[in-house]
């Protein structure tokens, strides 16, 4: 008897430790995914700053297009037209292909995020799988192991009840009386 009890406790300890290692793995994967997402957000902010800052790439592109449109309109007239030249910082970003490198970094980070998300999903599916079945041959042992369930619905007056009405209507010398087809309702806290 003692050996069986110690065997049962050893199994439950193994089950608990397995669950603990699974939750540790899930926590670790979640932390790694979170750090990747934060890194991706930081690179995205840098790209946004390069594009939208004063004198950034968006503004330089708009000004270059406007300058070219003005040059085309001015080309039919004599004289020289001074084209728009971007700032040194913008020119350095364009020549060093900083934006392309950051976009490539974003794409690489997205691949890593997708892979980490797939690992996390598979680990969650693995953790959700049912554990080994417990041998419980009858209800007495089931209740001994897992306790009795609480009553699902209880108490007098808990349910609303309906009963056939006992009323009889009519009844004269010429016409017979008839029973009501209505129901009497006794209200409770819930309908059944």
N, C-alpha and C positions, 0 to 999 in steps of 0.2 A: 504494500500500500504506500509506504514512504517512498519507495523507488519510483512508483508511478507518479506520485505527486511531484517529486524532484524532476522527473522527466518532463512533466507538463510545464513546470516553471522554467526549465531550461529552454523549452521550445518557445514559450512566450517571451523570454529574454532575447532569444535569437531573432524573433519577429520584431521586437522593439528595436534592437540594434540595427536590423536591416532597414527599418523605417527611418531611423535616425540618419543612417548613411545616405539614404535616398533624399531626405530633406536637406542634408548638408550639400549634396550634389546639386539639388535644385537651387539652393541659396547661392552657391558658388556660380552656377550658370547665370542666374539672375543678376548677380553683381557684375559679372563680366559683360553681360549684355548692356547693363546700365552704363558701365564705363565706356563701352563702344559708342553708345548713343550720345553720351556727353561729348566725346571726342568728335563725333560727326556733327553735333550741333555747333561746336566751336569752329570747325572748319567751314561750316555753312555760314556762320556769322562773319568770318573773315572774307568769304566770297562776297557776301552781301555788302560789306564795307568797301571792298574794292570796286564794286559796281555802283553803289549809290552815294558814296561820299562826295563832298564838294570837289569838283574837278576830277571825279572818278571816271570810270570807263564808260558808263552810260552817258554822262554829260559830254565827254570827249567825242563819243560817237555821234550824238545829236549835233554838236557844233561842227564836226567834220562834214556831215551830210548837208547841213545848212550852208556851209562855206562852199561846198561843191555846187550846190544848186545856184548860189549867188554867182559863182564863177562862170557857170554855163550861161546864165542870163547876161553877165557882163562881157562874155567872150565876143559878142557881136559888136561891141563898142571898142573904140581904141583905148589903149592904156594898159596899165598893169594892175592885177588884182592880188592882194595879199591874202593868202590862204591861212586858215586857222591852224595853229601849231599847239599841240597839247603840252601840258606842263612836263617838266623833267621826270617827276615821279610817275606820271601816267605813261610816259614814253618808256621808262625803265620797266614798268610792269608789262607793257606790251612786248618789248624786245626779249625779256627773259621768260616769256610765256608763263608767268606766275599764275594767271587765272586758269590756264589749261592744266597746270600741275595740280592746282587745288581741286578742280573738277574731277580729275583722275583720282585724286586721293578720296574724294567723296564717293566715287563709284566703287573704289576698293573697300572702303569702310562699309558701304551698303552690302557688298558681297559677304563681308565678315559678319555683319549684323544678321543677314538672312541665314547664314550657316549656323550662327549661335542660336537664333530663334528656332531653327529646325532641331538642333540638339536639345533645347529646352522643351520643345513640344514632345519630342520622343521620350525625354526623361519624365515628363508629366504623365504621358500615356503609360509608361512603365510603372510609375508610382501608383497609378489608378487601378492597375490590374489587381484582381482579388488575390489575397494571400492564400496559403494552403488551407484546405477545408478542415474544420475541427470536427472530430468524431463525437457526435451527440446523438445517441440512438433513440432517446425518448424525451418527452416534454419535461419530465421530472428533472432530468439531468440538465436540460436546456435552461429551465428556470433556476436551477442551482448555480449554473455558470453565469447566466446573463440577467438574472432577476426577473420578476414578474412584470409584465407591462402595466402601465396605469390604465384605469378604466377609460374606454374611449368616450363614453357619454354617460353621465350619471345623474342620479338624484331624481326625486319626485318633482314633477313640474318643469323638468329641464327641456322636454320636447313639447312642441305644440301638438295637440291631439285633436282628431275629428271623430265625432260619433253621430250616428243617425239620430235625427230629431224625433222626439216622441209625440209631437203635436198632432192633433187630429182637427181638421178644419171642416166646417159645415155640418151638415146633418140636420135636415128638416123632415117634415112629414113626407114631402115629395121627393127629396134628393138625399142619397146616402152621404155620410161623411167620408173624407179621404185623409190619408196620412200624408204628411209633408215629405217632400223629397229633399229637403234641405238638410244640412249637417250643422251640428253644434260644434263650435271651435273653442277649445280651451287653450288660450295662449300660453306659450312657454318661452324659454330663452332661445330656442332654435326650432326650425321646421324639420320634420322627419318624413 
